Amino acid sequence: MIEQKIKEFVTSIEQHKFYEAHEALEEVWFPKRFEKDPEVQFLKGCINAAVSFELIKRGRIPQSKRVWANYLKYRQLIYKIDSKHYNSYHNLVRYLDSKGISIPYLQMDIHTDKQN
């Protein structure tokens, strides 16, 4: 199921349907939201990335930056995930980072996670 939801998430981001992207991963994350598992928290971070993009779409730049910072915080958990979906998660991080770098408001140094 997670592989399909990741595909839906990426497709929605590509179509600038950020709310739908959020919803795709939330279906996986929501039932497990109280778990302290790195994989669950990582998914929460990816959802935050979609929310950040939606906020930019709505012209709410300061709020978008704050939510993007949450993505960056949770994105680091990828290194603690032990999952058969690790490669998909890694590709998802690369994809989201490339999207973030392309947005001037969210530009960051990938190696330090510091925003400009």
C-alpha positions, 0 to 999 in steps of 0.5 A: 500500500505504501508504494502506491501512496508514494506514487500518488503523492508524487503525482499529486505534487507534480500536478500541484495538487498539494492537498491531495498529496498530503491526503495520500500519505496521511492515509498511511500515517494517520493510523500510526500517528502516535507511534514514535517509530522513525518511519511514521515520523518520516512520513509526517515530515513528507506530509509537511513538505506537501503542506509547505508547497500548498502554503506557498501556492496560497501566498503564505510564505512565512507559514510555509517556511515554518512547515518546511522546517518540520519536513527538514527535521523529520527528513533526517530520520530516514537514516534510522528507518529499517524498512523494505520501503527504504529505497522508495523513501530515499527517492522521495527525499531526493524528489522533495529536496529537489522541489524545495531547492527549486523554490526560492523561499525554501532554498536550503543547503542539503548537507546542513539543512539550513535555509537561506 
